[in-house]
């Protein structure tokens, strides 16, 4: 009998052959589905064992310290006040600041007039680092600043934002300008899951997690916590999206790039982690002027340099109120403080294409303007109640 694949198409239009045509179509659909399923499983396996992320832009290692590697992106002979980007140290690598070509905060700053850019590449904690505290991290930032000549612009992202603010409060004479992006300066302000978890769970829970990590807060524990904030997305929707785009090379490339960063978390020193949970998020000591850093009680009123505050409209990690509360706590003049609310969530503040295109060029120009006038920046303070267009 002749295969239905070789029948005259006109013959298949006859009712007699409908069952044959349907069976053939079902078989082809089943084969297509099987092939798609195999491709999907192969891609899932690839993502599960994806290599650690790499930085998009060439740099040189200026310093290799215990807690970090200081990466230098400056061009040979570049002059001016260095701009030190303090990357988050909250479970993921500093690649978030130099993520991909065309999607890099480092590249954006350089392309918009900031000639000397450096980045703190924080190291994953090893067992010998389990007893480090905030002081050790502040001290090594100080080493970096002194190595750069003693005066810098600080750009603090998320956790790096409150760390930068601490440094500016401890060494105000060393900070020319300060950018605080998505950082919880006042941990009691606003509402969000991080605030709720910090207040709701006893210290014993966090201590148990550190004990399970033999003195470290393991990155995989933190990753599970981040995923638990949006379980529908992390455990269901992103797999559905991957399946639906399994034949889209560009989508797969972007997914693999993101997962290489997201699925390779860093470990944190247990003592540092517990200090942060208790002092910053439970007791809000920094905002209250009670936190002791490098032997002195840190007062945000000591920060008198120009400051740029950036928050995300839909940021559920660091609500805008926690960022913008800094305005009333700082010692900077009102005309020296810029507040900007931009569309998007937390991660998008640092690596989102639209934010890098629409917001960070303005911040770069603001930094260069501050440096050019040395503590006499133009009076461009803004209070943006709603996201700015474009």
C-alpha positions, 0 to 999 in steps of 0.5 A: 500500500502506498504511504499517505506521505505519497498520496495525492493531496487531493485524495487526502481531502476525501473523507475516506482518507481523513483518519489516515491524514489525522494519524499522520499529523499526530505522528509528526506532532508527537515526533516534533514534541519529542524532539522539543522535549529532548532539546528542552531537557538538554538546555535545562541540564546545560543551565544547571551546570553552566560555568561561572559568569565572566566580566564583559569588559577588559580590565586589570587587577589593581589590588588583590586583597583578602575580601576582594579583587579591585578591577581597574577599567581606566584607560592608560593615562586617564586622569581625574577623580577615580570612580569606585563602583561598590558592587553588591556583596549579597550572594551574587558576583560583581558581574552585575555591574559589567554584565554584557556588551551593551548591558554594562554599568561600567561601559555606560559610565565610561561612555558618558565621560567617567574616565577612571572606573574601578570595581570591587569584585568581592570574593566568595568567603572561604572557611578562614573568612567566616569570622570577618565583620563589616569592619574588615570590608570597610577597611579594605575599601579604605585601602583601595581609596588610599591606593587611588590617591585618597579621594574618589566618587563612590557608586554603591549598588544595593548592599554596596550602597549602604557600605559606601554610605558607611565609608562616606560617614567614616571618611567624609573627606575621602568622598567627592560624590556618592551614588546610592542605588537601590540600597536600604539606608533606612531598613525600617522604611517602607514595606518589603519582604526583606524587611518582613523576614528580618523582623519576623524571624528570630536570630536563632533561625539565621544562626542555625543557617550559618551553623549549617554552613560551618560558619559561613552563610552559604550562597545556595541557602541565600539563593533558595531564599531569593527564589522563595520570594517569587516561587511561581516565577523561579520554579514554574514560569521560567521553565515554561518560558524556556520551553516556549522559546527553545528554538529561539537562539537569542532567548537561549543566549540571554537565558544562559548568560543570566543563569550563569550569574544567578545560579552561581552564588557567593558564600558570605562570612557567617559573622558578617552576615549575622551582624548585618541581619541584627544591626542593619535590618533588625535594629536599623542601627545605621539609620539611627546613628548607632552603628560603630564602624572602624572604631567610631559611631557612624553619623550620616550627618557627617556625609556632606558631599553631593549625593544621587539617590536612585530607586526602582518603582517596582523594587521589592527588595529595596523599596524606594522609601528605604533609599529616599529616607537618606535625604533627611539623614544626610548632612548634604545640602538639599541642593546637593541631593538628587532623587530619581525614581525609575521604572523597573525592579531591583536587578534592573537598576544595575543591569536593565537595558532601559535604565542603563540607556535612560538613567545612568548616562545622566548619573555619569554626567552628574558625577563629572559635573561634581568633579569639575566643580569640586564640591560646588555642583550645579543646583540640580536637585530634583524630587521625582515623585513619579518615573520620568518619561523616556 
